[in-house]
Amino acid sequence: MRIEMEVRSESVQLRCDKLPGQVIPKTRLQVWFIRICSSIVIWTCLVQIVTVGELWHPHLLSGLLNHSDGSSKVFKEKKAVQLLPPLPPARNYTSNGFLKVSCNGGLNQMRAAICDMVTVARMLNLTLVVPELDKTSFWADPSDFEDIFDVRHFIDSLRDEIRIIKRLPKRFTRKYGYQPLEMPPVSWSSEKYYMEQILPLFGKHKVIHFNRTDTRLANNMIPLDLQKLRCRVNFQALRFTPQIEALGQKLVHILKDRGPFIALHLRYEMDMLAFSGCTHGCTEQEAEELKQLRYAFPWWREKDIVSEERRMQGLCPLTPEETDLVLRALDFDKDIQIYIASGEIYGSERRLAALRASFPRIVKKEKLLDPDDLRQFQNHSSQMAALDFIVSVASSVFIPTYDGNMAKLVEGHRRYLGFRKTVQLDRRKLVELIDLHHNGSLSWDQFSFSLRSTHEKRMGQPAFRKVDIDKPKEEDYFYANPYECFCDRPSCDDLLVAGNRTEVLQ
């Protein structure tokens, strides 16, 4: 009885301790627990808002989150969003399989191949995997596609034509035991070849890997819509990364501020001379070094080459000394800037001496830019070549001393941008004239007149491609003159009107 009364008394005391409207104080642990939970909820909500905002208007949200920079920045961000072109609607089609490609060669050879492979994927209704770039060539450049080209722009800008993915689905990778069919398509092939011989293979192999891609699509006899797609990829979808574009434009602005300039693609580099077997002007030791290099690369098939025979056939790049004669004969002003758009010249300054004596304003990107600007691109030959490509397209005059892939693609870009002056050297005729001048058979005036007459109609004027279906190697290259993209009508009859004429810069 006494125990029961004590319990009741304690109960009454507890109830009396809590007066009406009074809140019992929380412990410090409870307070911190509530604060932590509240913070987690708030940050979770903020992350979700930012994520949704990025999907809706990415630039707008970044401007709002950085409001401390001032309202003017927000306004600029809003304006930038409004100026962004809308993405084309995605093309709805049933994919017949996945096309994986490994490009071979240097930057411009790979660039043309990428355009062709996009066109093949569109032709066959395939899904294209972002192309792999060559890492085993002479230059051993480790760059991936996204190191050179704006991969997001590439994918988005072509979404109304084909689906492009960054990598194969896991179930189609070697890690999961899948072996794609590996093959090189036949060179210079028509739409018929791809439709009749390649497309059926996707019924059995969902993934085909083209392990060589150079010149695998014909120059001519391709439907107009596919030809225009090749151009669209080349001129619009394949955009260099912002870092490369910015530095390339910086070079262009430096050069233009100093006056007109020639971009000279002096293809007198070690790999070119070794590959072609051209040793005119080299010492015996240099000729032997080039021969050894040629034998060191098994995929360079020709080994025993007679240099002078090659030269007389017009198959050698001009030497720096021959280039000096050509530029003087074309009557370029000695004070014009000459930008050397190439890698290290074989023989270095010793071989450039005659050219520099005639044209002292010879410049290279290494001299125009701060070393820090180029540091990220060094040991990446394709990225360095991209800088030269940008400068060459923007130059007052472009002169390649060899008709390789860069020469052809720059020529095509300059035609596309309004038939800018491009001197297409007839090397076979040139070496004949040069030798006649050297042995005294032609005076300087005769030599100069003959050279100018030879090249009067080789300045990048509008022209149709030379077509020879039976000899595709002898046809004019599509990317050097993609005239289907210059006109709106299939016949392009207005291409050769009198007003379309290019003159040499004096």
C-alpha positions, 0 to 999 in steps of 0.5 A: 500500500505504501509502495503504491502511494509512492509510485502515484506520488512520483507520477503526479510529480512528473505530470506537475513538472510539465506545465501547459504550453511548456516544451521540454528542452531537446538534447544537444545530440538531437539538435545536431541530428535534426540539422544533419538530416535537414542539410541532406534533404536540402542538398538533395533537392538542390542537386535534383533542381540543378540536374533538371535545369541542366537538361533544360537550359544548362547555360542559364542555370550556370549563370544563375548559380554564379549570380555573384558575378553580377546580373550582366553575366546572367543576361549574357548567359541567357543571350548565349542560350538563345543563340544556340541553334536547336538540334536537328530532330533525330532520324527514326530508323531500324538499325541493321547493325553496328559499324566500328571503324579504325582509321589509318594514316595521318590527320587528313587521310583519317578526316576523309575516311571519317566522312566516308564511313558516316556516309556508308553507315547512312547508306546501310542504316547502321549505327556508327561507333565513334571512329578510332584513330591511327596510333601505329603509323610513323607519327605514333600519335596517341590522340583519340577522336575526342582529343582532336574533334568536338565529339559531342558536336559530331554526334549531335549535328548528324543525329538527323542522318545516323545514330552515333555512339561512343562505344559498343554495347557491352554484349558486343565486346570481346570482354563478353566473348563477342568477336566482330567480323574484321575486314577492310572494304574494297577501295573506291567502292560504289553504293552497289558494292556496299548494298550487295556485298556488305549489307548482307553480312550484317545479317550474320554479324551484328558488328563489323569492324572496318580495319582500314578506311582510306579511299574506301568510297568512290569519288564519283557515281555516288548519289547526290544526297550521299555526296552532299552528306560527305561534305556536310560531315567534312565542313560542318560536323568535323569541328576541332576541339575548342582548344585547337580552334582557339589556338589556330585562330590565334595564329591566323590573327597574328599572321593577318595583323602582319599582312597577307601571307602564303601558307606553304605546305612544304612536304619535305619531311623525313617520313615523306622522303623515306616513303616516296624514295625521293632523295634529290638534293640529299647527301649520300648519308641522308639517302641511306638513312631514308632508305633504312627508314623505308625498310623499317616499316613493313607496311610501306610496300615499295622498297627499291625506288629509283629517286630520279625516275620518281622525280621526272614522273612528278611523284616527288615533293619539291625540294626547298630549293626548287620551291624557292625558284617556283615562288620567285618565278610566280613573282611573289613579293620578297617581303610577303610572309610565308608560313611553313605548314609542316613538321620538321624539314629534313635537313633543317635550316641548311635546306631552308637557306636558299628559300629564306634568302629570297623570302626572309619573312618565313615563319613557323608556329613554333616562332609565332606562339609562346612555348606554353601555348604549344606544350599540350600539343607537342608529341601529338602530330595530328593536333599540330597538323590541325593547327596548320590546317586552320592556318592553311585554310585561312591563308591569302594563298595556299601552295602545297609542294606535294599533292598529299591528303592535306593538300587535297583537303585544304584545297577542297575547303578553300574551294568551298569557302569561295574558291580561295587562291590555291596553286596546284603545282604541276610537278612533272612539268616543273622539274622539266623546266627547272632542269632546263633552267639549271643546264642553261637551256632556259633563261630566267625570263623564259623559265618564269614565263613558261612556269606562269603559263603552265599554272595560269589555270591551276589556281583553284578556279571552279572546275569539274572533277576528272572522271575515269571509273576504270582507273579510280587512282587517276581520277580527281579526288572528291575531297579536293573538289567536292563541287556537288556541295557548291551548287544547288542543282544536280548538274552544277552547270553554273559552276564555270560561269565567267565570274568564277575566276581566281587570280594569283596574289601579287 
